[in-house]
Amino acid sequence: EEFELPATLSSIKSAAAGAGQEHEIIVVDDASTDGTPEVARTAGARVISINRRQIAASRNAGASAALGDILIFVDADTHINSKHVEGVLDALVAGAVGGGARVAISGSIPRWADIFTTIFSAVYFGLNFGAGAFLFTTPQGFHLAGGFDEALFVGEEVYFSLALRKIGRFKILKEPVVTSGRKLRMYSGREIFAHMFAVLIGGKRAARSRHKLDIW
């Protein structure tokens, strides 16, 4: 993520400053082979290193190291702004246990991908699930939810959303975060739909295996 990370970290700093909030940035380096750790340290982030190659484990490691009263999980290729920070604060003050945000795709993507993401987002966020690109809660909420399920290699954000919803209100912010459309440009519609179909049919069993999950 060495190429995506600088802009992401810059957006987080600007978002926190715009909302007038003190903050820390933790970058979890999960066995990367590029310059991710150096880029993160240069930008002033704390770097936590693990060797799991699994997003659930990475998020849990970051949460365990965090010192703040609010946890916001942001993917390395996702940009946020001050409205997201303010939205998180407002939601938690209003009694939400956690939540997420809608997602907008950056860059040009194929027509099929544009149609698919529009329909998928309407259904997914309509069902009140948080996207992995942006999730938030408190340390207490994270603990009560049991963190992210490290038995899963995909879909961990869905089960985390469900766990938080069992505790209290789950809020989806209206302001969308902006995330990279690179996977929609890298893979064909056939490849993406085949992988998604395999996970949907296989359920949690499929999500617990690395097999056929190379896109993620």
Disulfide bonds with the S-S distance in Angstrom:
none
